[in-house]
Amino acid sequence: MTDETDPKRITLDGQLVKYWEREAARLDDLASRAMFKWASRGYARKADRARSLAKAGRVREAARGRGPDSDPDQV
């Protein structure tokens, strides 16, 4: 089984990168508006985890040659 995909198609990893980035932004917003410090720290930890999951997805995309700086028309 090969890992080659149509360069114009968005892979699951690509979709997950966008999802985790949006989730991190949402959690950062919740952390900034939290009334209690313990709740703010919890949201901040979840946002950090979301950012790390997005980073892992970007690494997998880059391994496929599909990073943000790659041009899909050059494949």
PyMOL commands that set and color helices and strands:
alter all, ss='L'
color gray80, all
select helices_A, chain A and resi 12-33+37-63+72-74
alter helices_A, ss='H'
color red, helices_A
deselect
rebuild
show_as cartoon
